[in-house]
Amino acid sequence: MARRERPLTVHHLNQLLLLCSLVLLVAVAAVRISSRSGLPSLLVYLGIGIAMGQDGFGIRFNNAELTQVMGYAALVVILAEGGLGTKWKQIKPALPAASALALAGVAVSVGVTAAGAHYLSGLEWRQALIIGAVVSSTDAAAVFSVLRKVPLPARVTGVLEAESGFNDAPVVILVVAFSAAGPIEHWYTLLGKILLELAIGATIGLAVGWLGSWGLRHVALPASGLYPIAVMAIAVMAYAGGSLAHGSGFLAVYLASMMLGNAKLPHWPATRGFAEGLGWIAQIGMFVLLGLLVTPHELADDVLPALVIGMVLTMVARPLSVVMSLVPFRIPWQEQTLMSWAGLRGAVPIILATIPMVNGVAGSRRIFNIVFVLVVVYTLVQGPTLPWLARTLRLGEGPEAADLGIESAPLERLRGHLLSVAIPEGSRMHGVEISELRLPAGAAVTLVVREGKSFVPLPSTVLRRGDELLVVATDQVRDAAERRLRAVGQGGKLAGWLGTTGNGAPGR
């Protein structure tokens, strides 16, 4: 007699909500641990998932297909958050080098790592190629979370961030091709498919990003809380459009988000904070789910192959791919060394390792276990040592003047904007008089909030750290006023003569 399934009740829903809330609270508290220790947060969240699994609290979970779907959804949010925080002036010079790493670099890494997995660990060629492709993708979440805490040269950070946003597409195509039944396609067929998907994804991402930013700048929404929702909806739309057009949805969402993040949208600090919050939730959920999927007592036999393959990847494949890809760009050896060590792996390889499991490839569970151990061990080694290596290579940059937090609210009927400017610690706007801001005609500081009290400033009012300014600017001078405020925040009252303009260009 078939067993009757019990219907889901409100009581079950309450229990599920309680469990999810507890997991989120523990994970948020764990952020403090990871930030103090220098470890990437993925290790903490994976540990939470493992502790909840069948070798811990006894939750049994083995749905690789659900993990893959949820992992893709989380990766979309993480790429969107990363794109929103990427500065175009920093990443623009790095695009050629990043593209070379995402294409030629991936090819070199896959070949060398697969050869090591086959000859040193005894894996069959199909399994070796799958592992080589899976671990050749750098993880956007790991790269964004680690690199933005390390003061590296702009070119290094730009190349690594762009590479992590670009290389998911070719790697996904390779993993799917190697995991498919039947003979593997010819290399030139795979190359053509990769280039076509990248072109389609880039076109759709740029188009959606441009249209979305234009619309949000010209349409005043009735509530400020709608802007963050609209921005994330546009980013997800770019992914969906790129995927449905048989292009790279991951590249589309990254490029669309990058355009939105550099478009000076209204209520930008609130939008950025909302995206960061969603990014954290996506990371927590994705890593906990991956931790649940793994079975720790099955990993013992795969530790040694994982260490061997990881050594080949870290010490041979990654450095060789960096050197061969960057030959035309004449990048100094110190920067190439740091890029070789900073090819961080995270959740993306583990998610991609579920593809052969879903497709029923022979030995797919072992592939997943090897990738899991490799990612955990080498993230534990590479993440904390990256700042030390940067200092050793003398690539760490000194502290910069803190950037201003400027939020814009459109005043549609008045054809103007209300800018809210926060002066942080470290800003060189401290000690500058209102008259010395030299804002363009059509912009004025109308109110200063200091220590909880507000007042209308005089031209001789001296600004201090912690002040909040309300600046009213017309449509015509809004961008110029914001550039001038940022320039003073970076260069002080002599910004115009010291070459600081607030947009990365020399002063005039």
MARSE-802037 format. One record per residue (C-alpha): residue in three letters; x, y, z. Coordinates in steps of 0.05 Angstrom, whole numbers, padded with zeros to 5 digits, always signed. Example, Ala and Ser with C-alpha at 12.3 -4.5 7.8 and 13.67 -1.06 7.14 Angstrom:
2
ALA+00246-00090+00156SER+00273-00021+00143
END
This chain:
508
MET+00000+00000+00000ALA+00028+00067-00020ARG+00047+00114+00036ARG+00004+00176+00039GLU+00043+00241+00037ARG+00027+00289+00094PRO+00005+00357+00069LEU+00048+00418+00085THR+00015+00455+00143VAL+00025+00524+00173HIS+00062+00490+00230HIS+00112+00460+00180LEU+00121+00528+00148ASN+00135+00560+00216GLN+00187+00507+00231LEU+00220+00519+00163LEU+00221+00594+00173LEU+00251+00585+00243LEU+00305+00540+00215CYS+00322+00588+00158SER+00323+00648+00206LEU+00371+00612+00253VAL+00417+00592+00196LEU+00418+00664+00170LEU+00433+00692+00240VAL+00490+00642+00251ALA+00517+00656+00181VAL+00514+00732+00192ALA+00551+00724+00258ALA+00602+00681+00222VAL+00618+00739+00176ARG+00653+00771+00235ILE+00696+00710+00244SER+00715+00707+00170SER+00731+00782+00167ARG+00776+00779+00229SER+00812+00716+00207GLY+00820+00736+00134LEU+00788+00672+00110PRO+00739+00676+00052SER+00668+00670+00079LEU+00653+00609+00036LEU+00692+00564+00084VAL+00649+00586+00143TYR+00584+00576+00105LEU+00606+00509+00077GLY+00622+00488+00148ILE+00551+00507+00170GLY+00522+00464+00114ILE+00567+00405+00131ALA+00548+00411+00205MET+00474+00409+00186GLY+00484+00349+00139GLN+00478+00275+00151ASP+00546+00271+00187GLY+00524+00328+00232PHE+00453+00342+00253GLY+00429+00287+00206ILE+00394+00326+00150ARG+00397+00282+00088PHE+00403+00320+00022ASN+00427+00291-00044ASN+00389+00330-00097ALA+00445+00351-00144GLU+00396+00380-00195LEU+00363+00426-00144THR+00432+00447-00120GLN+00452+00464-00191VAL+00390+00506-00204MET+00395+00543-00137GLY+00469+00553-00148TYR+00458+00585-00216ALA+00405+00632-00186ALA+00452+00652-00130LEU+00509+00663-00179VAL+00465+00711-00219VAL+00454+00753-00157ILE+00528+00751-00138LEU+00550+00772-00208ALA+00498+00828-00207GLU+00524+00853-00140GLY+00596+00849-00165GLY+00580+00885-00230LEU+00543+00941-00193GLY+00606+00953-00151THR+00655+00952-00210LYS+00682+01019-00231TRP+00685+01027-00306LYS+00746+01073-00304GLN+00784+01018-00267ILE+00762+00959-00309LYS+00764+00991-00378PRO+00840+00986-00388ALA+00838+00914-00362LEU+00786+00887-00411PRO+00835+00860-00464ALA+00878+00824-00413ALA+00817+00797-00376SER+00787+00772-00441ALA+00852+00736-00458LEU+00853+00703-00390ALA+00780+00682-00397LEU+00792+00649-00464ALA+00865+00629-00477GLY+00879+00624-00402VAL+00821+00576-00391ALA+00844+00532-00450VAL+00915+00527-00422SER+00890+00514-00352VAL+00841+00459-00374GLY+00894+00423-00415VAL+00949+00425-00362THR+00903+00407-00304ALA+00870+00350-00342ALA+00938+00321-00361GLY+00959+00323-00288ALA+00894+00291-00265HIS+00902+00235-00316TYR+00976+00219-00309LEU+00986+00234-00235SER+00919+00212-00205GLY+00900+00158-00255LEU+00832+00188-00274GLU+00801+00170-00342TRP+00808+00224-00394ARG+00735+00245-00392GLN+00737+00252-00317ALA+00804+00289-00321LEU+00777+00338-00373ILE+00715+00351-00331ILE+00756+00367-00270GLY+00804+00409-00310ALA+00746+00450-00338VAL+00710+00455-00271VAL+00768+00483-00232SER+00791+00530-00287SER+00736+00580-00269THR+00754+00632-00217ASP+00697+00647-00169ALA+00665+00716-00172ALA+00642+00715-00100ALA+00712+00696-00074VAL+00747+00746-00118PHE+00701+00804-00102SER+00701+00791-00027VAL+00777+00782-00020LEU+00805+00832-00071ARG+00764+00891-00048LYS+00796+00885+00021VAL+00867+00884-00007PRO+00896+00951-00033LEU+00922+00926-00100PRO+00939+00966-00162ALA+00878+00983-00203ARG+00902+00943-00263VAL+00910+00879-00223THR+00843+00886-00189GLY+00809+00904-00255VAL+00838+00843-00292LEU+00820+00794-00237GLU+00749+00820-00227ALA+00734+00822-00302GLU+00764+00753-00311SER+00718+00724-00257GLY+00658+00755-00291PHE+00679+00732-00361ASN+00706+00661-00352ASP+00642+00628-00327ALA+00614+00624-00398PRO+00669+00584-00433VAL+00678+00539-00372VAL+00603+00522-00369ILE+00604+00504-00444LEU+00665+00460-00435VAL+00637+00424-00374VAL+00571+00411-00409ALA+00607+00386-00471PHE+00653+00339-00432SER+00594+00313-00390ALA+00549+00298-00450ALA+00539+00227-00474GLY+00577+00206-00537PRO+00643+00232-00565ILE+00669+00301-00547GLU+00661+00354-00600HIS+00720+00378-00640TRP+00758+00435-00608TYR+00742+00485-00663THR+00668+00471-00655LEU+00673+00485-00580LEU+00713+00548-00594GLY+00661+00574-00643LYS+00605+00559-00594ILE+00642+00595-00538LEU+00655+00657-00580LEU+00583+00659-00605GLU+00553+00653-00535LEU+00600+00707-00509ALA+00581+00754-00566ILE+00506+00743-00555GLY+00512+00752-00480ALA+00554+00815-00486THR+00506+00846-00536ILE+00444+00832-00494GLY+00478+00853-00429LEU+00502+00919-00456ALA+00434+00933-00489VAL+00394+00917-00427GLY+00442+00956-00382TRP+00439+01018-00426LEU+00363+01017-00433GLY+00354+01003-00359SER+00400+01059-00336TRP+00368+01108-00386GLY+00299+01091-00360LEU+00316+01097-00286ARG+00350+01164-00297HIS+00290+01193-00335VAL+00232+01163-00296ALA+00219+01185-00224LEU+00191+01125-00186PRO+00140+01141-00132ALA+00182+01110-00075SER+00257+01107-00064GLY+00252+01034-00044LEU+00231+01016-00115TYR+00298+01035-00145PRO+00338+00977-00115ILE+00283+00928-00136ALA+00283+00956-00206VAL+00359+00952-00213MET+00361+00879-00191ALA+00302+00863-00237ILE+00339+00893-00296ALA+00401+00852-00279VAL+00361+00787-00275MET+00326+00805-00340ALA+00394+00810-00374TYR+00412+00740-00351ALA+00345+00711-00373GLY+00349+00746-00440GLY+00420+00723-00453SER+00404+00651-00434LEU+00340+00648-00475ALA+00378+00675-00536HIS+00429+00617-00527GLY+00482+00666-00504SER+00520+00673-00439GLY+00471+00695-00387PHE+00527+00703-00336LEU+00565+00752-00380ALA+00500+00789-00396VAL+00482+00800-00322TYR+00553+00822-00305LEU+00557+00873-00362ALA+00486+00899-00351SER+00500+00908-00276MET+00566+00943-00290MET+00530+00993-00336LEU+00477+01005-00283GLY+00530+01014-00229ASN+00566+01068-00269ALA+00504+01107-00291LYS+00496+01152-00229LEU+00426+01127-00215PRO+00381+01160-00163HIS+00385+01134-00091TRP+00449+01097-00108PRO+00475+01083-00037ALA+00409+01050-00019THR+00411+01009-00082ARG+00482+00988-00070GLY+00466+00968+00002PHE+00406+00928-00021ALA+00448+00891-00074GLU+00502+00876-00022GLY+00449+00847+00025LEU+00421+00802-00030GLY+00492+00782-00049TRP+00506+00759+00022ILE+00440+00720+00025ALA+00457+00687-00042GLN+00526+00668-00018ILE+00500+00641+00048GLY+00445+00599+00016MET+00490+00573-00039PHE+00548+00552+00006VAL+00502+00521+00059LEU+00467+00481+00004LEU+00533+00457-00024GLY+00555+00438+00046LEU+00492+00397+00055LEU+00505+00360-00011VAL+00573+00335+00009THR+00582+00273+00053PRO+00646+00283+00094HIS+00659+00209+00110GLU+00663+00195+00035LEU+00719+00246+00024ALA+00778+00207+00054ASP+00796+00169-00009ASP+00794+00232-00052VAL+00838+00277-00009LEU+00904+00256-00040PRO+00880+00262-00113ALA+00850+00330-00096LEU+00916+00355-00066VAL+00956+00330-00126ILE+00908+00361-00177GLY+00905+00425-00137MET+00981+00429-00135VAL+00983+00422-00211LEU+00929+00475-00219THR+00960+00525-00170MET+01034+00516-00185VAL+01034+00499-00259ALA+00968+00509-00296ARG+00948+00577-00268PRO+01017+00610-00273LEU+01027+00582-00343SER+00958+00607-00366VAL+00973+00676-00338VAL+01041+00681-00370MET+01018+00656-00439SER+00955+00698-00440LEU+00988+00763-00419VAL+01049+00761-00465PRO+01021+00816-00512PHE+01006+00863-00454ARG+01076+00870-00423ILE+01051+00865-00352PRO+01108+00865-00299TRP+01126+00798-00270GLN+01106+00820-00200GLU+01034+00832-00223GLN+01033+00767-00262THR+01057+00730-00200LEU+01001+00760-00158MET+00949+00745-00212SER+00973+00673-00213TRP+00963+00665-00138ALA+00898+00705-00138GLY+00860+00657-00183LEU+00813+00641-00126ARG+00764+00583-00131GLY+00699+00581-00092ALA+00628+00559-00100VAL+00627+00563-00177PRO+00672+00501-00188ILE+00631+00462-00137ILE+00566+00482-00171LEU+00595+00463-00239ALA+00615+00395-00210THR+00541+00380-00203ILE+00532+00381-00279PRO+00564+00311-00290MET+00523+00286-00230VAL+00459+00309-00262ASN+00480+00280-00330GLY+00497+00213-00298VAL+00571+00212-00318ALA+00609+00152-00290GLY+00649+00171-00229SER+00613+00238-00222ARG+00607+00232-00146ARG+00683+00224-00142ILE+00692+00285-00187PHE+00647+00325-00140ASN+00686+00302-00078ILE+00754+00318-00110VAL+00731+00387-00130PHE+00702+00400-00061VAL+00766+00381-00025LEU+00809+00420-00075VAL+00768+00484-00067VAL+00767+00482+00009VAL+00841+00466+00018TYR+00869+00515-00033THR+00821+00571-00014LEU+00845+00562+00057VAL+00917+00570+00032GLN+00909+00625-00021GLY+00858+00672+00011PRO+00895+00690+00076THR+00964+00693+00042LEU+00943+00740-00014PRO+00955+00805+00027TRP+01023+00779+00049LEU+01043+00763-00023ALA+01020+00832-00046ARG+01064+00865+00008THR+01123+00820-00009LEU+01118+00839-00083ARG+01110+00912-00062LEU+01044+00917-00098GLY+01002+00941-00039GLU+00979+01012-00048GLY+00975+01062+00009PRO+00908+01084+00038GLU+00869+01131-00007ALA+00824+01188+00013ALA+00756+01159+00031ASP+00704+01168-00023LEU+00641+01207-00009GLY+00573+01174-00004ILE+00529+01214-00050GLU+00455+01196-00058SER+00412+01229-00110ALA+00337+01238-00108PRO+00303+01266-00171LEU+00261+01329-00162GLU+00219+01318-00225ARG+00173+01378-00219LEU+00231+01425-00203ARG+00276+01395-00258GLY+00331+01384-00207HIS+00363+01335-00159LEU+00373+01333-00085LEU+00442+01305-00068SER+00455+01277+00001VAL+00530+01279+00015ALA+00562+01242+00074ILE+00633+01263+00093PRO+00668+01200+00119GLU+00731+01192+00161GLY+00792+01203+00118SER+00757+01251+00070ARG+00798+01312+00050MET+00735+01354+00051HIS+00747+01361+00126GLY+00767+01433+00140VAL+00741+01461+00073GLU+00694+01521+00075ILE+00629+01521+00037SER+00654+01576-00009GLU+00716+01536-00024LEU+00674+01479-00054ARG+00666+01523-00116LEU+00603+01488-00139PRO+00578+01505-00209ALA+00523+01557-00218GLY+00457+01522-00207ALA+00481+01480-00147ALA+00483+01501-00074VAL+00491+01471-00005THR+00424+01484+00028LEU+00431+01447+00094VAL+00485+01416+00139VAL+00470+01362+00190ARG+00523+01357+00245GLU+00518+01314+00308GLY+00443+01305+00299LYS+00430+01380+00290SER+00415+01414+00224PHE+00430+01486+00203VAL+00433+01529+00141PRO+00507+01541+00127LEU+00541+01607+00112PRO+00595+01613+00058SER+00647+01613+00114THR+00620+01549+00148VAL+00676+01499+00156LEU+00658+01427+00140ARG+00678+01369+00186ARG+00683+01294+00183GLY+00615+01263+00197ASP+00576+01321+00168GLU+00519+01307+00120LEU+00503+01358+00066LEU+00441+01370+00026VAL+00459+01398-00042VAL+00406+01421-00092ALA+00428+01419-00165THR+00393+01430-00231ASP+00391+01377-00285GLN+00443+01413-00326VAL+00497+01417-00271ARG+00480+01355-00230ASP+00538+01313-00258ALA+00587+01371-00253ALA+00567+01385-00181GLU+00577+01312-00162ARG+00645+01310-00197ARG+00666+01373-00160LEU+00644+01345-00092ARG+00683+01281-00104ALA+00744+01320-00127VAL+00745+01361-00063GLY+00734+01298-00022GLN+00796+01267-00055GLY+00841+01328-00062GLY+00816+01381-00013LYS+00805+01454-00028LEU+00861+01454-00081ALA+00832+01396-00120GLY+00826+01434-00186TRP+00899+01454-00184LEU+00925+01388-00159GLY+00897+01348-00217THR+00838+01316-00181THR+00772+01320-00217GLY+00731+01267-00183ASN+00725+01222-00245GLY+00795+01195-00252ALA+00815+01246-00305PRO+00869+01299-00298GLY+00847+01367-00275ARG+00848+01428-00319
END
